[in-house]
Amino acid sequence: MFESLAHANRLLMHVDLAPVQGDRFQPTGFADLGPAVYTTPDGTRKLLVESAQSMANRLEATILGPDSELDPALAGLSYVRAQLEGESDASTNSLIEAHRLNSPFIIEGPGGKAFQERFVAAAGYAKGKPIDWRKVARALYRYDVNSLIHGVFLANVGDGRLRVPRALTAFIEATDVREAVSGGVKNNPIDPTGTLRAKGYDKDVYGNVPYQRVEYTAGRITAYFNLDLAQIRGFDLGAEATELLIGLALLKVRRLVDGGLRLRTACDLEAVSDLVVDRPEGFAVPSAPELLSRVQSAIAATRDLFADPPVTEIQTPVLRKKQAE
């Protein structure tokens, strides 16, 4: 399915987007910065609508079910599930943790330490010795294959040298942007002055509170996707595992684009063009059903490279840290 990509280092794609209603949209905001508006050398005003880190989270979510576990259609992919024991009767897994395998719920604690030892042995990793990146890639494929797509920094393992960058990167930009300034008010129907307070709760959240709101319009909104094929081939995992990683990455892109992008309450976008391949020429991204079928075949073909069972279960004792008096 991916023969035409054999000599390409990057697979670059884009799709044009537009608000599902009207012209305004709300971009991502950053602490102490707000919206990321910038000007290109030719004087064009542009806006970062969605960052690479946020898009990574959204791409990862495309293979999750409503229970934050793996889509049953992709059963057989490797990941780690941690049962949290103690004050919290819950579980988490490497598909939803911010740092994947490096989550303290997965790599630390009694259960995590035992798993860490297994991972380190599989990766052939030792402090003060050169890293065999092919062994590291094989260990990640074995225990958490998605870390090879979205990257992982195992800062909590050994001396913190195990770092794999994202193979799949995405972001959304808007071009020729203009501010759309509006506002509103938070009403208090009981006492607009805010002098009436609930006993024991005296935070300043009472009364009528007017506020300003800044949204944007744009001449064009575009989502960009970059799949590093050279990095994936560099893992040296074999033809079927390479096809799985490429197919799984493209399945996530297809599902994200086809499923709509409701990024925020006031940022509901949809594709207004097909997914365009900018590089290499001659390749067209298959449909989501075609990609799913190829990934399922590759899962079966590389079963021996995954842990047995593919979902590694660990137990993580937890406790709740007491707040300062």
C-alpha positions in Angstrom: 0.0 0.0 0.0 2.9 2.4 0.7 5.4 1.3 -2.0 5.5 4.8 -3.5 6.8 6.2 -0.2 9.8 3.9 -0.2 12.3 6.6 -1.2 10.6 9.6 0.4 12.0 11.1 3.6 8.8 13.0 4.5 5.1 12.7 3.8 3.8 16.2 3.9 0.0 16.8 3.8 -2.5 19.6 4.3 -6.2 20.2 4.4 -8.2 23.4 4.2 -10.7 24.1 7.0 -13.5 26.6 7.7 -15.9 27.3 10.6 -19.0 25.1 10.3 -21.0 28.3 10.9 -20.2 31.9 10.3 -16.7 33.3 10.0 -15.4 33.7 13.6 -13.3 31.1 15.4 -11.4 31.0 18.8 -7.7 30.1 18.6 -5.7 28.4 21.2 -4.4 30.6 23.9 -1.1 30.5 25.9 -0.5 31.6 29.4 0.9 35.1 29.7 0.7 35.4 25.9 -2.8 34.8 24.7 -3.4 34.1 21.0 -0.2 33.5 19.0 -0.4 36.2 16.2 2.6 36.8 14.1 3.7 38.4 10.8 5.6 36.7 8.0 8.4 38.5 6.2 6.1 39.5 3.4 3.8 41.2 5.9 1.0 38.6 6.1 -0.7 38.4 9.5 -1.0 34.8 10.6 -2.3 33.0 13.7 -1.5 29.7 15.3 -4.9 28.1 15.7 -3.7 24.8 17.2 -0.2 23.9 18.4 1.8 20.7 17.6 1.4 19.5 21.2 -2.4 19.9 21.2 -2.7 18.3 17.8 -0.7 15.3 19.1 -3.3 14.8 21.8 -6.1 15.0 19.3 -4.4 12.5 17.0 -3.9 10.1 19.9 -7.5 10.4 20.8 -8.7 9.1 17.4 -7.9 5.5 18.4 -9.5 5.6 21.8 -13.0 4.5 22.8 -15.3 6.4 25.2 -13.6 4.6 28.2 -10.2 6.0 27.2 -9.1 2.5 26.2 -7.9 1.3 22.8 -10.5 1.1 20.0 -11.4 -2.7 19.9 -10.9 -2.6 16.1 -7.2 -2.1 16.8 -6.9 -4.8 19.4 -3.4 -6.3 19.5 -1.5 -3.0 19.6 0.8 -2.7 22.6 0.3 -0.3 25.5 0.6 -0.3 29.3 -2.4 -0.1 31.7 -1.8 0.9 35.3 -4.4 0.0 38.0 -4.3 2.7 40.6 -4.6 1.2 44.1 -5.2 3.1 47.3 -7.3 6.1 47.7 -8.1 6.1 44.0 -10.1 3.2 42.5 -9.2 4.0 38.9 -6.8 3.2 36.1 -4.8 5.0 33.5 -2.8 3.9 30.5 0.1 5.0 28.2 -2.4 6.0 25.5 -3.8 8.9 27.6 -0.9 9.8 29.9 0.8 13.1 29.0 4.3 11.5 28.9 3.1 8.0 27.8 5.5 5.5 29.3 7.3 8.1 31.3 4.2 8.8 33.4 5.0 8.4 37.1 1.9 6.2 37.4 3.5 3.8 34.9 7.3 4.0 35.3 7.6 4.8 39.0 6.4 3.1 42.2 6.7 -0.6 43.0 4.7 -1.9 40.0 6.3 0.7 37.7 9.8 -0.1 38.8 9.3 -3.8 38.0 8.0 -2.8 34.5 10.9 -0.3 34.1 13.4 -3.2 34.7 11.7 -5.2 32.0 11.8 -2.3 29.6 15.4 -1.4 30.3 16.4 -5.0 29.7 14.5 -5.2 26.4 16.1 -1.9 25.3 19.6 -3.0 26.3 20.0 0.3 28.1 22.6 1.0 30.8 24.0 4.1 32.4 27.3 5.1 31.0 27.0 2.9 27.9 26.2 3.8 24.3 22.5 3.5 23.3 21.4 1.0 20.7 18.5 2.9 19.2 17.3 -0.1 17.3 16.8 -2.0 20.5 15.1 1.0 22.1 12.7 1.1 19.1 12.0 -2.6 19.4 11.3 -2.2 23.2 8.9 0.7 22.5 7.2 -1.3 19.8 6.8 -4.2 22.2 5.3 -2.2 25.1 3.8 1.0 23.7 3.9 1.2 19.9 2.3 4.7 19.9 5.4 6.2 21.5 7.2 5.6 18.2 4.6 7.8 16.5 4.1 10.5 19.0 7.5 10.5 20.7 8.6 9.9 24.3 11.2 11.3 26.7 12.0 8.7 29.3 13.5 11.2 31.8 12.6 9.0 34.7 14.6 6.0 33.3 18.3 5.7 34.1 20.2 8.9 33.4 17.5 10.4 31.1 19.0 9.8 27.7 16.2 7.9 26.1 14.3 10.5 23.9 12.4 9.7 20.7 11.0 12.7 18.8 7.6 12.7 17.2 7.4 11.0 13.9 4.0 12.5 13.2 3.6 16.3 13.7 0.6 18.5 13.0 -0.5 22.1 13.5 -3.2 24.4 12.3 -2.5 27.9 11.0 -4.7 30.8 9.8 -3.6 33.3 7.2 -4.7 36.9 6.7 -6.3 37.1 10.1 -8.4 39.9 11.6 -9.6 40.4 15.2 -13.3 40.1 15.8 -13.9 41.8 19.2 -17.1 41.3 21.1 -18.0 40.9 24.8 -20.6 39.8 27.3 -21.5 39.8 30.9 -21.8 37.2 33.6 -25.1 38.0 35.3 -26.0 37.5 38.9 -29.9 37.4 39.0 -30.0 37.5 42.8 -27.8 40.6 43.5 -26.0 42.4 40.6 -23.9 44.4 43.0 -22.2 41.3 44.5 -22.7 42.4 48.1 -24.7 39.3 48.9 -22.4 36.4 49.6 -22.7 32.7 50.4 -21.6 32.2 54.0 -18.1 30.7 54.2 -17.3 31.4 50.5 -16.0 35.0 50.0 -14.1 34.7 46.7 -14.8 37.6 44.3 -17.0 35.8 41.9 -20.3 37.6 42.7 -22.3 40.3 40.9 -22.5 41.2 37.2 -19.1 40.9 35.5 -18.7 42.4 32.0 -15.9 41.0 29.9 -14.2 41.4 26.5 -13.9 38.6 24.0 -11.5 38.5 21.0 -12.1 35.9 18.2 -10.7 35.9 14.7 -11.6 35.7 11.1 -9.2 34.5 8.4 -8.7 34.3 4.7 -7.6 30.7 5.0 -7.3 28.1 7.8 -5.1 25.1 7.1 -4.1 22.0 9.0 -0.7 20.6 8.2 0.6 17.1 8.8 4.3 15.9 8.6 5.1 12.2 8.8 8.8 11.6 9.2 9.3 8.4 7.0 13.1 8.4 7.4 12.7 8.3 11.2 10.3 5.4 11.0 12.5 3.4 8.6 15.4 4.2 10.9 13.8 2.2 13.6 14.8 -0.9 11.5 11.8 -2.9 12.7 11.1 -4.8 9.4 8.8 -4.2 6.5 5.5 -5.1 8.3 6.2 -3.1 11.4 7.2 -0.1 9.3 3.9 -0.4 7.4 2.0 -0.6 10.7 3.6 2.6 11.9 2.9 4.5 8.7 -0.6 3.0 8.4 -1.5 3.8 12.0 -0.2 7.4 11.7 -2.2 8.0 8.5 -5.3 6.3 10.1 -5.1 8.9 12.9 -4.8 11.7 10.4 -7.8 10.4 8.4 -10.0 9.9 11.4 -9.2 13.4 12.7 -9.9 15.1 9.4 -13.0 13.0 8.6 -14.4 13.3 12.1 -14.4 17.1 12.3 -12.4 19.4 14.5 -14.4 20.9 17.3 -11.3 22.3 19.0 -13.2 24.5 21.5 -16.7 25.9 22.2 -16.1 28.7 19.7 -13.8 26.8 17.3 -15.7 24.2 15.4 -14.0 23.5 12.1 -14.6 21.2 9.2 -12.6 20.2 6.1 -13.5 22.1 2.9 -10.9 20.3 0.7 -9.7 16.8 0.4 -6.5 15.8 2.2 -3.8 17.0 -0.1 -0.3 15.3 -0.3 2.3 18.0 -0.9 5.2 15.6 -1.0 6.0 13.1 -2.5 4.2 13.4 -5.7 1.9 10.6 -6.8 0.8 9.4 -3.4 -2.8 9.6 -2.3 -3.8 8.9 1.3 -6.1 5.9 1.4 -9.5 6.0 3.1 -9.9 5.3 6.8 -11.5 1.8 6.1 -8.6 0.9 3.8 -6.0 2.1 6.4 -7.7 0.2 9.2 -7.7 -3.0 7.2 -4.0 -2.6 6.5 -3.2 -1.8 10.1 -5.1 -4.9 11.3 -3.2 -7.1 8.9 0.1 -5.6 10.1 -0.9 -6.2 13.8 -1.4 -9.9 13.0 1.9 -10.0 11.0 3.9 -8.5 13.8 2.3 -10.2 16.7 5.6 -11.6 17.9 7.1 -8.1 18.3 4.4 -7.1 20.8 4.3 -8.1 24.4 2.3 -11.2 25.3 -0.4 -10.1 26.1 -0.1 -6.9 24.2 -1.6 -4.9 27.1 0.9 -4.9 29.9 -0.9 -4.7 33.3 0.8 -3.1 36.3 -0.4 -2.2 39.8 0.4 1.3 41.1 -0.2 2.1 44.7 -1.3 5.8 45.1 -2.0 8.1 47.9 -3.4 11.6 48.1 -0.9 14.3 49.1 -2.1 16.4 52.0 -2.6 20.0 51.3 -0.7 22.6 53.3 -2.7 24.0 56.2 
